[in-house]
Amino acid sequence: YDKAYDKGKELLLRCKAENVSADQHAMILGNLALVCFLLDKLEEAQGFYNKLFEVINQQEISGEFNELIALRNYGRLNLKQGNLSEAKTNITKSLLKESNRIVNSFQNAKSMLHLGEAQMLLGDYEIAQEYYTKAILMLDGVDATGQFSGKIYNSYVGVLIEALSIRGRHYFDCSQDSGRTT
């Protein structure tokens, strides 16, 4: 990711020097924000997302740049930063944008997964389970290209199992607090 970061910064400098389209500018900012997220440079990722949404709000962005993926990824950043209500808001916005398009089950499922994670971290385990279950049902036989991928499907199943075990630990902890054991 370090090479992608360096290349993205180089492209951003060129973007300022040359007259590039709003789509290209947004794409560079979105990719840089994601790479910073993956490199755990969260403050820098936040800055790139702020600039990205400024570009999106100020200029007409065509279909070349996918705002819903940027919103979902921004929601992931919010999750990692512990801004759970903002994460829910941004991921929900991405789902609303997805509902206005032809649904890509893979993208929609990823949003459901991240929304489930936000709900789980907020302690809303039943709602989290609903989102995780919806994600898994959407992924029944679908990958990013619309083709079946057992690897992707299994990773979501693993997340659901983890979520359910966290929920189980929560219930166990609650019963311990009340003096009962199960």
C-alpha positions in Angstrom: 0.0 0.0 0.0 3.0 2.3 0.5 3.6 2.4 -3.3 -0.1 3.1 -3.9 0.1 5.9 -1.4 3.1 7.5 -3.1 1.5 7.1 -6.5 -1.7 8.6 -5.3 0.1 11.6 -3.8 1.9 12.1 -7.1 -1.4 11.9 -9.0 -3.0 14.4 -6.7 -0.1 16.9 -7.3 -0.6 16.4 -11.0 -4.3 16.9 -10.6 -3.7 20.3 -9.1 -1.2 21.3 -11.9 -3.3 20.0 -14.8 -7.0 20.5 -15.6 -8.4 17.1 -14.7 -12.1 16.2 -14.6 -14.0 16.3 -11.3 -14.5 12.5 -11.7 -10.7 11.9 -11.9 -10.1 14.3 -9.0 -12.7 12.5 -6.9 -11.4 9.1 -7.9 -7.8 10.0 -6.8 -9.1 11.4 -3.5 -11.2 8.4 -2.8 -8.4 6.0 -3.6 -6.0 7.9 -1.5 -8.4 8.0 1.4 -8.9 4.2 1.2 -5.1 3.6 1.0 -4.6 5.8 4.1 -7.3 3.9 5.9 -5.6 0.6 5.0 -2.2 2.0 6.1 -3.8 3.1 9.4 -3.2 6.8 8.6 -6.7 7.6 9.9 -6.3 11.4 10.2 -4.9 11.7 6.7 -7.7 9.4 5.4 -10.2 11.8 7.1 -8.7 14.7 5.4 -8.9 13.1 2.0 -12.5 12.1 2.6 -13.4 15.7 3.6 -11.8 16.9 0.3 -13.5 14.2 -1.7 -17.0 15.1 -0.4 -16.2 18.8 -1.0 -15.5 17.9 -4.7 -18.6 15.8 -4.9 -20.8 18.6 -3.4 -19.3 21.4 -5.5 -19.2 19.7 -8.9 -21.2 17.4 -11.0 -19.8 13.9 -10.8 -20.7 11.4 -13.5 -21.1 7.7 -13.1 -17.3 7.2 -13.5 -16.9 7.8 -9.8 -18.9 5.8 -7.4 -20.1 8.0 -4.4 -21.8 5.1 -2.7 -18.6 3.2 -2.3 -16.9 6.3 -1.0 -19.7 6.7 1.6 -19.4 3.1 2.7 -15.6 3.3 3.0 -16.0 6.6 4.9 -18.3 4.7 7.2 -15.6 2.1 7.7 -13.2 4.9 8.7 -15.8 6.2 11.1 -16.1 2.7 12.6 -12.3 2.4 13.0 -12.3 5.9 14.7 -15.1 4.9 17.0 -17.6 7.4 15.5 -20.4 4.8 15.5 -23.4 7.0 14.8 -21.5 8.8 12.0 -20.6 5.3 10.6 -24.2 4.2 10.6 -25.3 7.5 8.9 -22.7 7.2 6.1 -23.2 3.5 5.5 -27.0 4.0 5.5 -26.5 6.8 2.9 -24.5 4.4 0.8 -27.3 1.8 1.0 -29.9 4.4 0.0 -27.8 5.3 -3.0 -27.5 1.6 -3.9 -31.3 1.2 -3.7 -31.6 3.9 -6.4 -29.4 1.8 -8.8 -29.4 -1.6 -10.2 -28.5 -3.6 -7.1 -25.1 -5.1 -7.0 -25.5 -7.8 -4.4 -21.8 -7.8 -3.5 -21.7 -4.0 -2.9 -25.0 -4.0 -1.1 -23.9 -7.0 1.1 -20.7 -5.2 2.0 -22.7 -2.2 3.2 -25.0 -4.5 5.2 -21.9 -6.1 6.8 -20.4 -2.8 7.9 -23.8 -1.5 9.2 -24.0 -4.8 11.2 -20.6 -4.1 12.6 -21.7 -0.6 13.7 -24.8 -2.0 15.3 -22.8 -4.7 17.1 -20.3 -2.1 18.5 -23.3 -0.1 19.7 -24.6 -3.1 21.5 -27.6 -3.6 19.3 -26.9 -7.3 18.8 -30.3 -8.3 17.4 -30.2 -5.6 14.7 -26.5 -6.4 13.9 -27.5 -10.1 13.4 -30.3 -9.0 11.0 -27.8 -7.0 8.9 -25.2 -9.8 9.0 -27.9 -12.3 8.0 -29.1 -10.1 5.1 -25.5 -9.8 3.9 -25.0 -13.5 3.9 -28.2 -14.1 2.0 -27.3 -11.5 -0.6 -24.0 -13.2 -1.1 -25.4 -16.6 -1.6 -23.4 -17.4 -4.7 -22.2 -13.9 -5.6 -18.8 -12.1 -5.7 -17.7 -8.7 -6.9 -18.1 -9.6 -10.5 -21.5 -11.3 -10.0 -19.8 -14.8 -10.1 -19.9 -17.3 -7.2 -17.0 -17.0 -4.8 -16.9 -19.4 -1.8 -14.0 -17.4 -0.3 -16.0 -14.2 -0.1 -19.1 -16.0 1.1 -17.1 -17.8 3.8 -15.5 -14.6 5.0 -18.9 -13.2 5.7 -20.0 -16.4 7.4 -16.9 -16.0 9.7 -17.9 -12.5 10.6 -21.4 -13.6 11.4 -20.1 -16.3 13.6 -17.8 -13.9 15.4 -20.7 -11.5 15.9 -22.9 -14.2 17.3 -20.1 -15.3 19.7 -19.7 -11.6 20.9 -23.4 -11.5 21.4 -23.2 -14.7 23.4 -20.4 -13.3 25.6 -22.5 -10.2 26.1 -25.5 -12.3 27.4 -23.1 -14.3 29.6 -21.6 -11.1 31.0 -25.1 -9.7 31.7 -26.2 -12.9 33.5 -23.0 -12.7 35.6 -23.8 -9.1 36.6 -27.2 -10.2 37.8 -25.8 -13.0 39.9 -27.1 -15.7 37.6 -25.1 -18.1 35.4 -26.3 -19.8 32.3 
